[in-house]
Amino acid sequence: MKSMSILVRAFWDGEASVWVATSNDIDGLAVEAGSVEELEAKVLTAVADLIELNGSPSDLPEIPVHIMAEHVAKIPNPFF
């Protein structure tokens, strides 16, 4: 068994109007949701399932999942 930490990257897909989450740390993770809160719940459920399905043992009682969300917002330029 090994220690592990999972980094999940989330971004806003403006065309589809959803948050999308993927990770290089766990095979098969691809989740989308309408809000960051909903995305977090779906990511945690999917990661737990994928750890078991992928046979990725850990020596930790709880596995840290870091969800890094990125969203670019724009405001009008008052000088334009």
RONUSE-940493 format. One record per residue: residue number from 1; residue in one letter; x, y, z of N, C-alpha, C, CB in turn. Coordinates in Angstrom, 3 decimals. Glycine has a CB too. Example, Ala and Ser with C-alpha at 12.3 -4.5 7.8 and 13.67 -1.06 7.14 Angstrom:
// RONUSE-940493
k, r, nX, nY, nZ, caX, caY, caZ, cX, cY, cZ, cbX, cbY, cbZ
1, A, 13.190, -5.690, 7.800, 12.300, -4.500, 7.800, 13.200, -3.300, 7.800, 11.308, -4.473, 9.046 $
2, S, 12.850, -2.250, 7.080, 13.670, -1.060, 7.140, 12.900, 0.030, 7.870, 14.084, -0.598, 5.725 $
// end
This chain:
// RONUSE-940493
k, r, nX, nY, nZ, caX, caY, caZ, cX, cY, cZ, cbX, cbY, cbZ
1, M, 0.831, -1.181, 0.000, 0.000, 0.000, 0.000, 0.879, 1.249, 0.000, -0.947, -0.004, 1.210 $
2, K, 0.306, 2.317, -0.506, 1.065, 3.559, -0.605, 0.204, 4.749, -0.220, 1.616, 3.741, -2.019 $
3, S, 0.883, 5.830, 0.165, 0.178, 7.080, 0.420, -0.180, 7.702, -0.921, 1.041, 8.058, 1.284 $
4, M, -1.292, 8.391, -0.970, -1.672, 9.031, -2.220, -2.456, 10.304, -1.955, -2.491, 8.076, -3.082 $
5, S, -2.407, 11.164, -2.920, -3.179, 12.391, -2.936, -3.614, 12.572, -4.384, -2.348, 13.638, -2.393 $
6, I, -4.825, 13.009, -4.598, -5.349, 13.118, -5.955, -5.626, 14.575, -6.276, -6.629, 12.270, -6.125 $
7, L, -5.074, 15.027, -7.390, -5.308, 16.387, -7.867, -6.308, 16.334, -9.008, -3.981, 17.068, -8.319 $
8, V, -7.407, 17.060, -8.843, -8.461, 17.130, -9.859, -8.500, 18.569, -10.363, -9.870, 16.679, -9.282 $
9, R, -8.495, 18.736, -11.659, -8.577, 20.067, -12.259, -9.978, 20.250, -12.836, -7.482, 20.262, -13.364 $
10, A, -10.592, 21.377, -12.492, -11.939, 21.681, -12.967, -11.910, 22.999, -13.718, -12.952, 21.739, -11.790 $
11, F, -12.692, 23.066, -14.788, -12.784, 24.313, -15.553, -14.210, 24.488, -16.042, -11.788, 24.317, -16.750 $
12, W, -14.552, 25.734, -16.306, -15.889, 26.054, -16.808, -15.890, 25.946, -18.317, -16.335, 27.471, -16.361 $
13, D, -16.791, 25.133, -18.854, -16.982, 25.016, -20.299, -18.163, 25.910, -20.664, -17.230, 23.511, -20.743 $
14, G, -17.854, 27.082, -21.180, -18.888, 28.056, -21.503, -19.843, 27.609, -22.586, -18.259, 29.324, -21.913 $
15, E, -19.346, 26.838, -23.543, -20.216, 26.358, -24.626, -21.267, 25.390, -24.112, -19.387, 25.686, -25.715 $
16, A, -20.867, 24.499, -23.205, -21.795, 23.508, -22.662, -22.469, 23.993, -21.378, -21.063, 22.202, -22.395 $
17, S, -21.989, 25.104, -20.829, -22.505, 25.659, -19.568, -22.418, 24.664, -18.409, -23.952, 26.100, -19.750 $
18, V, -21.263, 24.008, -18.294, -21.030, 23.070, -17.197, -19.585, 23.175, -16.711, -21.347, 21.621, -17.640 $
19, W, -19.380, 22.779, -15.467, -18.045, 22.581, -14.939, -17.604, 21.176, -15.335, -18.003, 22.784, -13.383 $
20, V, -16.341, 21.041, -15.740, -15.781, 19.759, -16.159, -14.571, 19.459, -15.283, -15.389, 19.774, -17.675 $
21, A, -14.475, 18.234, -14.783, -13.362, 17.842, -13.933, -12.687, 16.595, -14.482, -13.838, 17.604, -12.498 $
22, T, -11.347, 16.628, -14.518, -10.541, 15.480, -14.925, -9.316, 15.420, -14.023, -10.128, 15.575, -16.435 $
23, S, -8.596, 14.303, -14.103, -7.391, 14.158, -13.292, -6.413, 13.214, -13.975, -7.739, 13.644, -11.881 $
24, N, -5.139, 13.574, -13.906, -4.090, 12.668, -14.377, -3.739, 11.645, -13.309, -2.838, 13.458, -14.783 $
25, D, -4.219, 11.850, -12.086, -3.859, 10.978, -10.974, -4.737, 9.746, -10.831, -3.905, 11.748, -9.715 $
26, I, -5.890, 9.751, -11.494, -6.776, 8.589, -11.399, -7.414, 8.324, -12.763, -7.872, 8.812, -10.312 $
27, D, -7.172, 7.144, -13.275, -7.669, 6.777, -14.609, -9.194, 6.769, -14.654, -7.130, 5.402, -15.020 $
28, G, -9.738, 7.380, -15.711, -11.165, 7.304, -15.967, -11.997, 8.429, -15.398, -11.669, 6.056, -15.448 $
29, L, -11.377, 9.398, -14.710, -12.182, 10.463, -14.119, -12.553, 11.510, -15.166, -11.430, 11.121, -12.956 $
30, A, -13.832, 11.667, -15.391, -14.384, 12.698, -16.275, -15.797, 12.972, -15.774, -14.375, 12.245, -17.808 $
31, V, -15.962, 14.128, -15.116, -17.226, 14.463, -14.471, -17.630, 15.872, -14.896, -17.112, 14.356, -12.916 $
32, E, -18.918, 16.102, -15.034, -19.398, 17.453, -15.317, -20.627, 17.740, -14.468, -19.721, 17.625, -16.824 $
33, A, -20.818, 19.036, -14.169, -21.954, 19.455, -13.343, -22.225, 20.938, -13.577, -21.681, 19.177, -11.832 $
34, G, -23.399, 21.371, -13.174, -23.813, 22.753, -13.380, -23.264, 23.740, -12.370, -25.278, 22.828, -13.365 $
35, S, -22.791, 23.255, -11.216, -22.225, 24.139, -10.198, -20.991, 23.486, -9.596, -23.268, 24.462, -9.095 $
36, V, -20.163, 24.295, -8.945, -18.960, 23.758, -8.304, -19.335, 22.820, -7.162, -18.066, 24.900, -7.782 $
37, E, -20.384, 23.162, -6.427, -20.818, 22.314, -5.314, -21.285, 20.941, -5.814, -21.948, 23.004, -4.528 $
38, E, -22.046, 20.951, -6.873, -22.515, 19.686, -7.457, -21.331, 18.909, -8.029, -23.577, 19.947, -8.565 $
39, L, -20.397, 19.617, -8.632, -19.211, 18.972, -9.199, -18.407, 18.273, -8.112, -18.333, 20.000, -9.929 $
40, E, -18.214, 18.958, -6.971, -17.449, 18.355, -5.880, -18.071, 17.037, -5.425, -17.358, 19.322, -4.700 $
41, A, -19.370, 17.028, -5.234, -20.054, 15.800, -4.808, -19.855, 14.681, -5.824, -21.555, 16.063, -4.606 $
42, K, -20.005, 15.005, -7.098, -19.836, 13.997, -8.150, -18.393, 13.513, -8.237, -20.275, 14.562, -9.502 $
43, V, -17.437, 14.444, -8.092, -16.013, 14.072, -8.152, -15.680, 13.109, -7.021, -15.107, 15.331, -8.071 $
44, L, -16.097, 13.422, -5.799, -15.761, 12.569, -4.665, -16.350, 11.170, -4.808, -16.247, 13.203, -3.377 $
45, T, -17.578, 11.092, -5.289, -18.199, 9.786, -5.518, -17.459, 9.009, -6.595, -19.666, 9.952, -5.910 $
46, A, -17.146, 9.692, -7.701, -16.454, 9.033, -8.815, -15.050, 8.584, -8.413, -16.373, 9.975, -10.024 $
47, V, -14.331, 9.424, -7.676, -12.970, 9.070, -7.252, -13.008, 7.837, -6.354, -12.296, 10.257, -6.511 $
48, A, -13.930, 7.807, -5.399, -14.050, 6.636, -4.519, -14.314, 5.366, -5.327, -15.179, 6.850, -3.490 $
49, D, -15.214, 5.446, -6.293, -15.516, 4.288, -7.141, -14.314, 3.885, -7.976, -16.702, 4.590, -8.054 $
50, L, -13.624, 4.872, -8.558, -12.494, 4.575, -9.438, -11.297, 4.009, -8.683, -12.080, 5.822, -10.181 $
51, I, -11.080, 4.451, -7.453, -9.991, 3.882, -6.652, -10.231, 2.395, -6.457, -9.872, 4.598, -5.280 $
52, E, -11.459, 2.050, -6.140, -11.799, 0.637, -5.953, -11.711, -0.140, -7.268, -13.208, 0.506, -5.364 $
53, L, -12.267, 0.422, -8.347, -12.248, -0.262, -9.644, -10.840, -0.406, -10.216, -13.118, 0.484, -10.630 $
54, N, -10.021, 0.633, -10.034, -8.661, 0.613, -10.574, -7.699, -0.159, -9.687, -8.155, 2.025, -10.759 $
55, G, -8.132, -0.542, -8.487, -7.246, -1.267, -7.586, -6.073, -0.415, -7.137, -6.740, -2.524, -8.252 $
56, S, -6.356, 0.822, -6.715, -5.319, 1.756, -6.279, -5.303, 1.824, -4.754, -5.552, 3.169, -6.888 $
57, P, -4.604, 0.901, -4.102, -4.617, 0.892, -2.637, -3.816, 2.053, -2.048, -4.062, -0.430, -2.119 $
58, S, -4.197, 2.446, -0.858, -3.505, 3.509, -0.128, -3.396, 3.088, 1.328, -4.252, 4.882, -0.265 $
59, D, -2.353, 3.578, 2.009, -2.205, 3.262, 3.427, -2.817, 4.343, 4.318, -0.732, 3.080, 3.771 $
60, L, -3.574, 5.271, 3.711, -4.223, 6.336, 4.460, -5.676, 5.983, 4.767, -4.151, 7.651, 3.685 $
61, P, -6.186, 6.354, 5.951, -7.603, 6.102, 6.238, -8.523, 6.985, 5.401, -7.885, 6.327, 7.717 $
62, E, -8.026, 8.167, 5.016, -8.765, 9.068, 4.129, -7.799, 9.580, 3.069, -9.416, 10.259, 4.926 $
63, I, -8.237, 9.605, 1.831, -7.378, 10.025, 0.719, -7.714, 11.465, 0.362, -7.554, 9.090, -0.521 $
64, P, -6.708, 12.365, 0.413, -6.965, 13.764, 0.055, -7.267, 13.919, -1.439, -5.762, 14.635, 0.436 $
65, V, -8.322, 14.655, -1.740, -8.679, 14.975, -3.116, -8.673, 16.501, -3.228, -10.087, 14.360, -3.517 $
66, H, -7.732, 17.020, -3.998, -7.594, 18.459, -4.186, -8.319, 18.841, -5.477, -6.082, 18.886, -4.233 $
67, I, -9.363, 19.656, -5.371, -10.111, 20.092, -6.545, -9.717, 21.538, -6.838, -11.664, 19.955, -6.324 $
68, M, -9.033, 21.724, -7.951, -8.563, 23.043, -8.365, -9.497, 23.544, -9.462, -7.070, 22.996, -8.862 $
69, A, -10.286, 24.567, -9.154, -11.255, 25.094, -10.119, -10.738, 26.383, -10.728, -12.623, 25.331, -9.452 $
70, E, -10.925, 26.507, -12.035, -10.503, 27.701, -12.749, -11.659, 28.222, -13.583, -9.274, 27.411, -13.636 $
71, H, -11.912, 29.510, -13.406, -12.972, 30.157, -14.180, -12.538, 31.590, -14.443, -14.355, 30.109, -13.428 $
72, V, -12.572, 32.001, -15.667, -12.206, 33.369, -16.020, -13.481, 34.171, -16.224, -11.312, 33.407, -17.299 $
73, A, -13.613, 35.236, -15.461, -14.749, 36.137, -15.608, -14.249, 37.410, -16.275, -15.424, 36.445, -14.226 $
74, K, -15.115, 38.105, -16.964, -14.734, 39.340, -17.660, -15.661, 40.470, -17.234, -14.782, 39.149, -19.203 $
75, I, -15.089, 41.654, -17.181, -15.867, 42.867, -16.910, -15.624, 43.839, -18.063, -15.474, 43.514, -15.520 $
76, P, -16.562, 44.707, -18.311, -16.353, 45.696, -19.369, -15.220, 46.662, -18.986, -17.663, 46.480, -19.643 $
77, N, -14.439, 47.037, -19.949, -13.370, 48.014, -19.758, -14.000, 49.402, -19.853, -12.213, 47.829, -20.822 $
78, P, -13.975, 50.180, -18.742, -14.613, 51.490, -18.787, -13.897, 52.487, -19.685, -14.703, 52.047, -17.409 $
79, F, -12.672, 52.171, -20.106, -11.897, 53.079, -20.959, -11.923, 52.679, -22.419, -10.473, 53.139, -20.488 $
80, F, -12.673, 51.660, -22.747, -12.706, 51.175, -24.130, -13.765, 51.866, -24.919, -12.932, 49.687, -24.177 $
// end
